[in-house]
Amino acid sequence: MKRSIRLYEYAPLLERTFSPSDSYMMGVIPNLLEARPYKVRTNELGAILPSIDRFQSPRKLSVILGDSVPECLFVDEDSRIESVLSKLNGNNSYLNFAYSGATSLDILNIFFNKVIALAPAKVFFMAGVFDEKISKIGFFSNDKRVATVDGLFANEGVFFNDFFKSREVFLKCIFSACNDLGIDCYVGTFGHRHHHDDPYEKFCNYKNPDDNLLCTINSQTKNWLTITI
């Protein structure tokens, strides 16, 4: 039986537009989003590119990982997170591997299969929206929404399927790998979402949970830098 790892990714060298559907617009706060086409361009690895004029000069590489939040699909190209970070820090170039619907396990797969080979200086990591939606299914399942290896888990719950424990393992794998490889790992979080059993919070040990914070892990010292967003 042929098997393959499913990576949540864009096609390489993509250049097309995406428009929010009517059903998508129904769930959006009024006047927050325009129902029109939004342009997306990717490189040969399927990473979303920032604005062309901010990417061409040779600079240190930083990578963004996550789900639909850092993906910023329905945002103008020059206002997406990779372009905004590029404006704030002209010494770095940014590639965005975030993809709508990606779980922490999907992000781990992207990290090991694509990101490590790029030897980035920094990794910006943000996920959790879709993790919550599949918490009752678990990560190891043949459910088409979450299956990462086609045909591997024929029976539900036959493998390690403790959702929160699994998620904690995935996160620690990324953090440990970044530490071993000398990559600074930056973790973006939702300040208004607080599940005290969530490994994000256990790992981060927030001191000010009432703010919206971009929590930064320094992979060498384990010190925290918090930036209000």
C-alpha positions as CSV (number, residue, x, y, z in Angstrom):
1,M,0.0,0.0,0.0
2,K,1.4,3.4,-1.0
3,R,1.6,5.9,1.7
4,S,2.5,9.5,1.9
5,I,2.7,12.3,4.4
6,R,0.1,15.0,3.8
7,L,1.6,18.5,4.2
8,Y,-0.7,21.4,4.6
9,E,0.9,23.6,2.0
10,Y,0.5,25.9,-1.0
11,A,1.6,24.8,-4.4
12,P,5.1,25.9,-5.4
13,L,5.5,29.0,-7.6
14,L,1.9,29.9,-7.1
15,E,0.5,33.2,-8.3
16,R,-3.2,33.5,-8.0
17,T,-6.0,35.3,-6.2
18,F,-8.4,34.0,-3.5
19,S,-11.7,35.5,-2.6
20,P,-13.7,34.9,0.7
21,S,-16.9,33.0,0.1
22,D,-20.3,34.2,1.0
23,S,-20.5,31.8,3.9
24,Y,-17.1,33.0,5.1
25,M,-18.2,36.6,5.0
26,M,-21.3,35.8,7.1
27,G,-19.0,34.9,10.0
28,V,-16.9,38.1,9.8
29,I,-17.4,41.2,11.9
30,P,-19.1,43.8,9.7
31,N,-16.7,46.1,7.8
32,L,-13.7,44.1,8.9
33,L,-13.1,42.4,5.6
34,E,-13.8,43.3,2.0
35,A,-15.3,40.6,-0.3
36,R,-12.8,40.9,-3.1
37,P,-9.8,39.0,-4.6
38,Y,-6.5,38.8,-2.6
39,K,-3.3,37.9,-4.3
40,V,-1.0,35.1,-3.1
41,R,2.5,34.3,-4.4
42,T,4.7,31.4,-3.3
43,N,8.3,30.3,-3.8
44,E,9.5,26.9,-5.0
45,L,8.8,25.5,-1.5
46,G,5.2,26.7,-1.4
47,A,6.0,29.5,1.2
48,I,4.0,32.7,0.9
49,L,6.2,35.5,-0.2
50,P,6.2,39.1,1.2
51,S,6.0,42.1,-1.1
52,I,8.5,41.8,-3.9
53,D,10.4,45.0,-3.1
54,R,11.0,43.8,0.5
55,F,12.3,40.3,-0.4
56,Q,15.0,40.7,-3.1
57,S,17.9,41.9,-1.0
58,P,20.0,39.2,0.7
59,R,19.2,39.1,4.4
60,K,19.0,36.7,7.2
61,L,16.0,34.3,6.8
62,S,13.1,34.1,9.2
63,V,10.3,31.6,8.8
64,I,6.6,31.8,9.9
65,L,4.6,28.7,10.8
66,G,1.0,28.3,11.8
67,D,-2.6,28.1,10.7
68,S,-5.0,30.6,9.2
69,V,-4.2,33.4,11.6
70,P,-0.5,34.0,10.5
71,E,-1.5,32.8,7.0
72,C,-3.4,36.1,6.6
73,L,-5.0,34.9,3.3
74,F,-7.6,37.7,3.0
75,V,-5.2,40.5,3.7
76,D,-3.4,42.6,1.1
77,E,0.0,41.3,0.2
78,D,1.9,44.4,1.7
79,S,-0.1,44.1,5.0
80,R,0.5,40.4,5.7
81,I,2.6,39.4,8.7
82,E,5.7,38.5,6.6
83,S,5.6,42.0,4.9
84,V,4.9,43.8,8.2
85,L,7.8,42.1,10.0
86,S,10.0,42.9,7.0
87,K,9.1,46.6,7.3
88,L,9.9,46.5,11.1
89,N,13.2,44.6,10.6
90,G,15.0,45.4,7.4
91,N,17.8,43.0,8.3
92,N,15.7,39.9,7.8
93,S,13.7,38.3,5.0
94,Y,10.6,36.3,5.8
95,L,8.9,33.3,4.4
96,N,5.4,32.3,5.5
97,F,4.6,28.6,5.6
98,A,1.3,29.0,7.5
99,Y,-1.8,27.3,6.1
100,S,-5.4,27.4,7.0
101,G,-6.6,24.3,8.9
102,A,-3.1,23.2,9.9
103,T,-2.8,21.6,13.3
104,S,0.3,21.5,15.5
105,L,1.2,18.1,14.0
106,D,0.9,19.5,10.5
107,I,3.2,22.4,11.5
108,L,5.7,19.9,13.0
109,N,5.7,18.1,9.6
110,I,6.4,21.3,7.7
111,F,9.1,22.2,10.2
112,F,11.0,18.9,9.8
113,N,10.4,18.4,6.1
114,K,11.0,22.0,4.9
115,V,12.2,24.5,7.4
116,I,15.3,22.8,8.9
117,A,16.9,22.6,5.5
118,L,16.6,26.4,5.1
119,A,18.7,27.0,8.3
120,P,16.7,30.1,9.3
121,A,17.8,32.4,12.0
122,K,14.3,32.7,13.5
123,V,11.1,30.8,13.5
124,F,7.8,32.5,14.3
125,F,5.2,29.9,15.4
126,M,1.5,30.4,16.0
127,A,-1.2,27.8,16.0
128,G,-4.1,26.4,18.0
129,V,-7.3,27.5,16.3
130,F,-7.8,24.2,14.4
131,D,-6.3,22.2,17.2
132,E,-9.3,23.1,19.4
133,K,-11.7,22.0,16.7
134,I,-10.2,18.5,16.5
135,S,-9.5,18.0,20.2
136,K,-12.2,15.3,20.5
137,I,-10.8,13.4,17.5
138,G,-7.2,13.6,18.4
139,F,-4.2,14.0,16.0
140,F,-3.8,10.4,15.1
141,S,-6.9,9.6,13.1
142,N,-8.0,8.7,9.5
143,D,-10.5,11.6,9.6
144,K,-9.7,13.5,6.5
145,R,-9.5,16.8,8.4
146,V,-6.5,15.7,10.5
147,A,-4.9,12.6,8.9
148,T,-1.3,13.3,8.2
149,V,-0.4,9.9,6.8
150,D,-2.9,8.4,4.3
151,G,-4.2,5.0,5.4
152,L,-2.0,4.7,8.5
153,F,-4.5,4.7,11.4
154,A,-7.4,2.6,10.3
155,N,-8.8,2.2,13.8
156,E,-9.6,5.3,15.9
157,G,-7.7,5.5,19.1
158,V,-5.2,2.7,18.4
159,F,-2.3,4.9,19.0
160,F,-1.2,7.7,21.4
161,N,-4.3,9.9,21.2
162,D,-4.3,12.0,24.3
163,F,-4.9,15.4,22.6
164,F,-3.2,17.7,25.1
165,K,-0.3,15.4,25.8
166,S,0.2,14.9,22.0
167,R,0.2,18.7,21.4
168,E,2.7,19.2,24.2
169,V,5.0,16.7,22.6
170,F,4.8,18.4,19.2
171,L,5.5,21.8,20.7
172,K,8.5,20.5,22.6
173,C,9.9,18.8,19.5
174,I,9.9,22.1,17.7
175,F,11.3,24.1,20.6
176,S,14.0,21.5,21.3
177,A,15.0,21.2,17.7
178,C,15.3,25.0,17.4
179,N,17.4,25.1,20.5
180,D,19.7,22.4,19.2
181,L,20.0,24.1,15.8
182,G,20.6,27.6,17.2
183,I,17.3,28.9,15.9
184,D,15.4,31.6,17.9
185,C,11.8,30.5,18.3
186,Y,9.1,33.1,18.7
187,V,5.7,31.9,19.9
188,G,2.6,34.0,19.1
189,T,-0.4,33.5,21.3
190,F,-4.0,34.7,21.8
191,G,-4.0,36.8,25.0
192,H,-7.8,36.3,25.4
193,R,-7.8,32.5,25.2
194,H,-6.8,30.9,28.5
195,H,-7.0,27.1,29.0
196,H,-4.8,26.3,31.9
197,D,-4.4,22.7,30.8
198,D,-3.2,23.9,27.4
199,P,0.5,23.1,26.9
200,Y,1.0,26.5,25.3
201,E,0.3,28.1,28.6
202,K,2.1,25.4,30.6
203,F,5.2,26.0,28.5
204,C,5.0,29.8,28.3
205,N,4.0,30.4,31.9
206,Y,2.4,33.7,31.1
207,K,2.9,36.5,33.7
208,N,0.3,38.9,32.2
209,P,-2.5,36.8,30.6
210,D,-4.8,39.8,30.2
211,D,-2.8,41.3,27.4
212,N,-2.6,40.3,23.7
213,L,1.0,39.2,23.6
214,L,3.6,38.0,21.1
215,C,5.6,35.9,23.5
216,T,9.2,35.3,22.5
217,I,11.4,32.4,23.5
218,N,15.1,33.0,23.4
219,S,16.3,29.5,22.5
220,Q,19.6,30.0,24.4
221,T,18.6,31.7,27.6
222,K,14.8,30.8,27.8
223,N,14.1,34.4,28.7
224,W,10.8,35.9,27.6
225,L,10.2,39.1,25.7
226,T,6.5,40.2,25.5
227,I,5.3,42.6,22.8
228,T,1.7,43.9,22.9
229,I,0.0,43.5,19.5
